[in-house]
Amino acid sequence: MSQGLASLLRRTQLIAGGLAMAFTLAACAGTPRGVLLPVAAGTPGTTQVDMLVATTRDRATDPGEMYTGERGTPQATFANITVSIPPQQVRQVGEVQWPRSVPGNPATDFVALRADSLTQPQALKWFNRKLAQTPQRRVLVFIHGFNNRFEDAVFRFAQIVHDSDAPVVPVLFTWPSRGSLFAYGYDRESSNFSRDSLENLLTHLAQDPSVGEISILAHSMGNWVAIEALRQMAIRNKRIAPKIRNVMLAAPDVDVDVFRSQFTQFGPNRPNFTLFVSQDDRALAVSRRVWGSTSRLGAIDPEAEPYRTELAQEKITVIDLTSLRTGDSLNHAKFAQSPQVVQMIGQRLASQDTITDSRVGLGERIVQVTTGAAATVGSAAGVIISAPVAVIDPRTRENFGGQVKELGATIGDAATSTGDLIVEGPNAVVRRRP
């Protein structure tokens, strides 16, 4: 067998193992469509998150979905969605309680109280009213990752804002994602399709004289959209807008060499960058192996060279979560599995402290996080993957399940051997730490 064929076979085995694992988990999931159809009223003890949505997705015919995973126009359209979150005693921090049927029950489920499409003038009016009610007039822009339906992004961002207790105006930028494990290429191109629109949104926010400061939070493939938008802004205007103070990159599925090139375009007067990494992130490990690229930015060892020197020179703050142990077998959703981290970082957002140590660890020192990083905790909440061979958010697994069934029993037969290869084998992508 030639070396090239052997390499292709190994990659195929990795994909098969990842698909089998995801299919197994898919059998446990199932959420109804149309969950954004507003319920008549809330319930005592619930809380509400009122957000502005900007999207390049195409409109859906079902009002309970609002937007599809297909591409709309390059110019963003807008919506205002108010999400009701169940009382504290029936949920855990970091979780999204999805309705089992439509309409959902506000006493136990995340539900929409309002889901209205807006014109641009209407969106501006909502934004200015919300901004006037927000301390320090701060804005948080969240960009989701690969394999997210519209409702996935909405409910997850609502959870982020609520659980972090972030004093911000929440703005969700959602780009066209088909919510399918097999649509990695389509999603990747959709992220490129959307970067101009995100740049325009950030530019308009930064030019608004009422805005105090802007924080950007991106996760997984959403980091590509965010970094590209900022790179274009810096090239066009010779700098990133000064009101963009914090940029948080959570588990970025971005090639390290490409990021180096992009970062050089930002110029010397750039925002504070915070990078959240985990060397045992198995989703990023498989992404690197399958796509044959260099290290993924979200999985580097910040203490190893040349990263240690480069990060220090560029003054990029690193939050290393490698030692954090959670129930996530892929180690790609550690924020979601640690309610204590959510709450600690949220406290720092309220106090307006900034990071001054470029080697921030866990425990007590993690509370040194920047003002914008409060919401970062929720960015990885749920298992939102960054490669087409990992497991997705529990609410999107049912899409995957039907597709994988067509592959037949060969996937299941390969699961055990391939799983061992990924975790423990002689050429393992990831080996268990002692």
C-alpha positions as CSV (number, residue, x, y, z in Angstrom):
1,M,0.0,0.0,0.0
2,S,1.4,3.4,-1.0
3,Q,2.1,6.0,1.7
4,G,-0.5,8.3,0.1
5,L,-3.2,5.7,0.1
6,A,-2.4,4.7,3.7
7,S,-2.7,8.3,4.7
8,L,-6.1,8.6,3.0
9,L,-7.3,5.4,4.7
10,R,-6.2,6.7,8.1
11,R,-8.2,10.0,7.5
12,T,-11.2,8.0,6.4
13,Q,-11.0,5.9,9.5
14,L,-10.9,9.1,11.6
15,I,-13.9,10.5,9.9
16,A,-15.8,7.2,10.4
17,G,-15.0,7.1,14.1
18,G,-16.1,10.6,14.5
19,L,-19.3,10.0,12.6
20,A,-20.1,6.9,14.6
21,M,-19.6,8.7,17.9
22,A,-21.9,11.5,16.7
23,F,-24.5,9.1,15.5
24,T,-24.6,7.3,18.8
25,L,-25.2,10.6,20.5
26,A,-27.7,11.7,17.9
27,A,-30.0,8.9,19.0
28,C,-30.5,10.6,22.3
29,A,-31.5,13.9,20.9
30,G,-34.6,15.4,19.3
31,T,-36.0,18.9,19.4
32,P,-39.1,20.3,17.6
33,R,-39.0,22.8,14.9
34,G,-40.6,26.2,15.2
35,V,-39.4,26.9,18.8
36,L,-39.2,30.6,18.1
37,L,-42.9,30.9,17.7
38,P,-43.7,33.3,20.6
39,V,-45.7,32.0,23.6
40,A,-48.5,34.1,24.9
41,A,-47.0,35.1,28.3
42,G,-44.2,34.4,30.7
43,T,-44.2,32.7,34.1
44,P,-43.4,34.1,37.5
45,G,-39.7,33.6,38.4
46,T,-38.5,33.6,34.8
47,T,-36.0,36.1,33.4
48,Q,-35.8,37.7,30.0
49,V,-32.9,38.4,27.6
50,D,-33.8,41.0,24.9
51,M,-31.4,40.9,21.9
52,L,-30.9,42.4,18.5
53,V,-30.1,40.0,15.7
54,A,-28.3,40.8,12.5
55,T,-28.1,38.0,10.0
56,T,-27.1,37.1,6.4
57,R,-29.4,34.1,6.5
58,D,-32.4,33.7,4.2
59,R,-35.8,34.2,5.7
60,A,-37.9,31.1,6.5
61,T,-41.5,30.5,5.6
62,D,-42.2,29.1,9.0
63,P,-42.5,32.0,11.5
64,G,-41.3,29.7,14.3
65,E,-38.0,29.3,12.5
66,M,-37.6,32.9,11.2
67,Y,-34.4,32.2,9.2
68,T,-33.0,29.1,7.4
69,G,-29.4,27.9,7.0
70,E,-29.4,29.2,3.4
71,R,-27.7,32.4,2.3
72,G,-29.8,35.6,2.1
73,T,-28.4,38.9,0.9
74,P,-24.9,40.1,1.7
75,Q,-26.5,43.0,3.6
76,A,-27.7,42.0,7.0
77,T,-31.4,41.9,7.9
78,F,-32.5,42.5,11.5
79,A,-34.7,41.0,14.2
80,N,-35.6,41.6,17.8
81,I,-36.0,38.5,19.9
82,T,-36.8,38.2,23.6
83,V,-36.0,34.9,25.2
84,S,-37.6,33.8,28.5
85,I,-35.3,31.7,30.7
86,P,-36.8,29.3,33.3
87,P,-36.4,29.9,37.0
88,Q,-33.1,29.2,38.6
89,Q,-34.4,26.3,40.6
90,V,-35.2,24.2,37.5
91,R,-32.0,24.8,35.5
92,Q,-28.2,24.7,35.9
93,V,-25.9,27.5,34.8
94,G,-24.5,26.7,31.3
95,E,-27.5,24.8,30.1
96,V,-30.2,25.5,27.6
97,Q,-33.5,23.9,28.4
98,W,-35.1,23.1,25.0
99,P,-38.8,22.6,24.6
100,R,-39.9,19.0,24.0
101,S,-42.8,20.2,22.0
102,V,-44.2,23.5,20.6
103,P,-45.2,25.7,22.3
104,G,-42.7,25.4,25.1
105,N,-43.4,25.9,28.7
106,P,-41.8,29.0,30.2
107,A,-41.7,27.4,33.6
108,T,-39.3,24.7,32.3
109,D,-38.0,25.7,28.9
110,F,-36.3,28.5,27.0
111,V,-39.1,30.1,24.9
112,A,-39.5,33.2,22.8
113,L,-41.7,35.9,24.1
114,R,-41.1,38.1,21.0
115,A,-39.6,37.4,17.6
116,D,-40.1,40.3,15.3
117,S,-38.4,41.1,12.0
118,L,-37.1,44.7,11.9
119,T,-36.2,47.3,9.3
120,Q,-32.8,49.0,9.7
121,P,-34.4,52.1,11.2
122,Q,-36.4,50.0,13.6
123,A,-33.3,48.1,14.6
124,L,-31.5,51.4,15.3
125,K,-34.4,52.7,17.4
126,W,-34.4,49.5,19.5
127,F,-30.6,49.6,19.8
128,N,-30.5,53.2,21.0
129,R,-33.3,52.6,23.6
130,K,-31.5,49.6,24.9
131,L,-28.2,51.3,25.0
132,A,-29.6,54.2,27.1
133,Q,-30.6,51.6,29.8
134,T,-27.1,49.9,29.9
135,P,-24.3,50.9,32.3
136,Q,-21.2,52.2,30.5
137,R,-23.2,51.8,27.2
138,R,-21.4,48.6,26.4
139,V,-22.2,46.3,23.5
140,L,-21.4,42.6,23.2
141,V,-21.4,41.1,19.6
142,F,-21.5,37.3,19.5
143,I,-20.6,35.2,16.4
144,H,-21.5,31.5,16.7
145,G,-19.6,28.6,15.2
146,F,-20.0,25.8,12.7
147,N,-23.2,23.8,12.5
148,N,-25.7,26.1,14.2
149,R,-29.3,26.6,13.2
150,F,-30.8,30.0,13.7
151,E,-32.6,29.0,16.9
152,D,-29.4,27.3,18.3
153,A,-27.5,30.6,18.1
154,V,-30.4,32.6,19.6
155,F,-31.0,30.4,22.6
156,R,-27.3,29.9,23.2
157,F,-26.6,33.6,23.2
158,A,-29.5,34.2,25.5
159,Q,-27.9,31.7,27.9
160,I,-24.5,33.4,27.7
161,V,-25.9,36.8,28.5
162,H,-28.1,35.5,31.3
163,D,-25.6,33.2,33.1
164,S,-22.7,35.7,32.9
165,D,-25.0,38.5,34.2
166,A,-23.3,40.6,31.6
167,P,-24.3,44.3,31.7
168,V,-24.3,44.7,27.9
169,V,-26.5,45.3,24.9
170,P,-26.6,41.9,23.3
171,V,-26.1,41.8,19.5
172,L,-26.1,38.4,17.8
173,F,-24.5,38.2,14.4
174,T,-25.6,34.9,12.8
175,W,-24.3,33.7,9.4
176,P,-25.8,31.0,7.2
177,S,-25.1,27.6,8.6
178,R,-27.1,24.6,7.5
179,G,-26.9,22.9,10.9
180,S,-25.5,19.8,9.3
181,L,-22.3,17.9,10.0
182,F,-21.9,17.3,6.3
183,A,-22.1,21.0,5.4
184,Y,-18.7,22.0,6.6
185,G,-17.6,23.3,3.2
186,Y,-20.9,25.2,2.8
187,D,-20.6,26.7,6.2
188,R,-17.0,27.7,5.6
189,E,-17.9,29.5,2.4
190,S,-20.9,31.1,4.2
191,S,-18.5,32.6,6.7
192,N,-16.6,34.2,3.9
193,F,-19.9,35.4,2.4
194,S,-20.7,37.1,5.7
195,R,-17.5,38.9,6.7
196,D,-18.4,42.1,4.8
197,S,-21.7,42.3,6.6
198,L,-20.1,41.8,10.0
199,E,-17.5,44.5,9.2
200,N,-20.3,46.9,8.3
201,L,-22.2,46.1,11.5
202,L,-19.1,46.7,13.6
203,T,-18.4,49.9,11.8
204,H,-21.9,51.3,12.3
205,L,-21.8,50.4,16.0
206,A,-18.4,52.0,16.5
207,Q,-19.5,55.2,14.7
208,D,-22.6,55.6,17.0
209,P,-21.7,58.4,19.4
210,S,-23.8,56.8,22.1
211,V,-21.8,53.6,22.2
212,G,-19.3,53.4,25.0
213,E,-17.3,50.3,24.0
214,I,-17.7,47.1,22.0
215,S,-16.6,43.6,22.9
216,I,-16.6,40.8,20.3
217,L,-16.9,37.2,21.3
218,A,-16.5,34.5,18.6
219,H,-16.4,30.7,18.9
220,S,-15.0,28.0,16.6
221,M,-15.6,28.8,12.9
222,G,-17.1,32.1,14.0
223,N,-13.6,33.2,14.8
224,W,-12.8,33.2,11.0
225,V,-15.7,35.5,10.3
226,A,-14.7,37.9,13.1
227,I,-11.0,37.9,12.3
228,E,-11.6,38.5,8.6
229,A,-14.0,41.3,9.3
230,L,-11.5,43.0,11.6
231,R,-8.7,42.5,9.1
232,Q,-10.7,44.2,6.4
233,M,-11.6,47.0,8.7
234,A,-8.0,47.6,9.6
235,I,-6.9,47.6,5.9
236,R,-9.7,49.9,4.9
237,N,-9.4,52.4,7.8
238,K,-5.7,51.9,8.7
239,R,-6.8,50.6,12.1
240,I,-9.6,48.8,14.0
241,A,-12.2,51.1,15.3
242,P,-11.1,52.4,18.8
243,K,-14.4,51.6,20.4
244,I,-13.7,47.9,19.8
245,R,-11.9,47.3,23.0
246,N,-12.0,43.5,23.5
247,V,-11.8,40.6,21.1
248,M,-12.3,37.1,22.6
249,L,-11.4,34.1,20.5
250,A,-12.9,30.9,22.0
251,A,-11.6,27.6,20.7
252,P,-10.8,29.1,17.3
253,D,-10.8,26.7,14.4
254,V,-8.2,28.8,12.6
255,D,-4.9,27.7,11.1
256,V,-2.1,29.2,13.3
257,D,0.0,30.4,10.3
258,V,-3.1,32.1,8.7
259,F,-3.8,33.8,12.0
260,R,-0.3,35.2,12.1
261,S,-0.7,36.7,8.7
262,Q,-4.1,38.2,9.6
263,F,-2.9,39.6,12.9
264,T,-0.1,41.6,11.3
265,Q,-2.8,43.6,9.4
266,F,-4.4,44.8,12.7
267,G,-1.8,47.4,13.3
268,P,-0.3,48.6,16.6
269,N,-3.4,50.3,18.0
270,R,-5.5,47.2,18.2
271,P,-8.0,45.9,20.8
272,N,-7.2,43.6,23.7
273,F,-7.1,40.1,22.4
274,T,-8.0,37.1,24.7
275,L,-7.4,33.6,23.4
276,F,-9.1,30.6,25.1
277,V,-7.2,27.4,24.4
278,S,-7.2,23.8,25.4
279,Q,-4.6,21.3,24.3
280,D,-6.9,18.4,24.9
281,D,-9.6,19.7,22.6
282,R,-10.3,16.6,20.6
283,A,-12.5,18.3,18.1
284,L,-9.7,20.6,17.1
285,A,-7.2,17.7,17.1
286,V,-9.3,15.8,14.6
287,S,-9.8,18.9,12.6
288,R,-6.1,19.3,12.3
289,R,-5.6,15.7,11.3
290,V,-8.4,15.5,8.8
291,W,-7.6,18.8,7.0
292,G,-3.9,18.3,7.0
293,S,-3.2,21.7,8.3
294,T,-0.8,23.1,11.0
295,S,-2.0,23.5,14.5
296,R,-5.4,25.0,15.1
297,L,-5.2,28.2,17.1
298,G,-7.6,27.0,19.8
299,A,-5.4,23.9,20.6
300,I,-1.9,25.4,20.9
301,D,0.3,25.0,24.0
302,P,0.9,28.7,25.0
303,E,4.0,27.7,27.0
304,A,5.7,26.0,24.0
305,E,7.8,27.9,21.5
306,P,7.3,29.8,19.3
307,Y,3.9,30.5,20.7
308,R,5.1,31.7,24.1
309,T,7.3,34.3,22.7
310,E,4.9,35.4,19.9
311,L,1.9,35.7,22.3
312,A,4.0,37.8,24.7
313,Q,5.3,40.1,21.9
314,E,1.8,40.6,20.5
315,K,0.3,41.1,24.1
316,I,-2.3,38.4,23.5
317,T,-3.8,37.2,26.8
318,V,-4.2,33.4,27.0
319,I,-6.7,31.5,29.1
320,D,-5.5,28.0,29.2
321,L,-8.2,25.5,30.1
322,T,-6.3,22.3,29.5
323,S,-6.3,21.3,33.2
324,L,-10.0,21.9,33.6
325,R,-11.9,18.6,33.8
326,T,-15.5,18.5,32.7
327,G,-18.1,16.0,31.5
328,D,-17.4,16.9,27.9
329,S,-15.6,14.0,26.3
330,L,-14.3,16.2,23.4
331,N,-13.0,18.9,25.8
332,H,-14.4,21.5,23.4
333,A,-17.2,22.8,25.6
334,K,-15.4,23.3,28.9
335,F,-16.9,26.7,29.6
336,A,-20.4,25.2,29.5
337,Q,-19.5,22.4,32.0
338,S,-18.1,24.8,34.7
339,P,-20.8,27.0,36.2
340,Q,-18.3,28.4,38.7
341,V,-16.2,29.8,35.8
342,V,-19.3,31.4,34.3
343,Q,-20.1,33.2,37.5
344,M,-16.6,34.3,38.3
345,I,-16.0,35.8,34.9
346,G,-19.4,37.5,35.0
347,Q,-18.4,39.3,38.2
348,R,-15.3,40.7,36.5
349,L,-17.4,42.1,33.6
350,A,-19.4,44.1,36.2
351,S,-16.3,45.4,37.9
352,Q,-14.7,46.5,34.6
353,D,-11.3,45.0,35.4
354,T,-8.9,44.1,32.5
355,I,-6.4,41.3,32.0
356,T,-2.9,42.3,32.8
357,D,-1.3,38.8,33.0
358,S,-0.8,37.0,29.7
359,R,-0.7,33.7,31.5
360,V,-4.0,33.5,33.3
361,G,-4.7,30.1,34.7
362,L,-7.7,28.5,36.4
363,G,-9.0,28.8,39.9
364,E,-8.8,32.2,41.6
365,R,-6.6,33.8,38.9
366,I,-9.2,33.4,36.2
367,V,-11.2,36.2,37.7
368,Q,-8.7,38.6,36.1
369,V,-10.5,38.3,32.8
370,T,-11.3,41.4,30.7
371,T,-14.6,43.1,30.8
372,G,-15.7,41.5,27.6
373,A,-14.7,38.0,28.6
374,A,-17.7,37.5,30.9
375,A,-19.7,36.2,28.0
376,T,-17.0,34.0,26.7
377,V,-18.0,31.3,29.1
378,G,-21.2,30.7,27.3
379,S,-19.7,30.8,23.9
380,A,-18.7,27.2,24.0
381,A,-21.8,26.1,25.9
382,G,-23.1,23.0,24.5
383,V,-20.9,20.9,22.2
384,I,-20.6,23.2,19.2
385,I,-17.9,21.7,17.1
386,S,-15.2,23.2,14.9
387,A,-14.6,20.2,12.6
388,P,-16.9,18.0,10.6
389,V,-16.0,14.9,12.6
390,A,-16.9,15.9,16.1
391,V,-20.1,16.1,18.0
392,I,-22.5,19.0,17.7
393,D,-24.7,20.9,20.1
394,P,-27.3,18.5,21.5
395,R,-30.1,20.5,19.8
396,T,-28.7,20.0,16.3
397,R,-27.9,16.3,16.5
398,E,-31.2,15.2,15.0
399,N,-30.1,16.7,11.6
400,F,-27.1,14.5,11.7
401,G,-28.8,11.4,12.7
402,G,-30.9,11.0,9.6
403,Q,-27.9,11.6,7.3
404,V,-25.6,9.1,9.1
405,K,-28.2,6.3,8.8
406,E,-27.5,6.2,5.1
407,L,-23.9,5.2,5.8
408,G,-25.1,1.8,7.1
409,A,-23.5,-0.5,9.6
410,T,-19.9,0.0,8.4
411,I,-19.7,3.1,10.5
412,G,-20.6,1.2,13.6
413,D,-18.2,-1.6,12.8
414,A,-15.4,1.0,12.5
415,A,-16.3,2.8,15.7
416,T,-14.4,0.8,18.3
417,S,-11.1,0.5,16.4
418,T,-11.2,4.0,15.1
419,G,-12.1,5.4,18.5
420,D,-9.1,3.6,20.0
421,L,-6.9,5.0,17.2
422,I,-8.1,8.5,18.0
423,V,-7.5,8.3,21.7
424,E,-4.8,5.7,22.4
425,G,-3.4,4.2,19.2
426,P,0.3,4.3,18.1
427,N,-0.5,7.2,15.7
428,A,-3.1,8.7,17.9
429,V,-4.4,12.2,17.3
430,V,-4.9,12.6,21.1
431,R,-3.5,10.5,23.9
432,R,-4.8,10.5,27.4
433,R,-2.8,12.5,29.8
434,P,-1.3,10.5,32.7
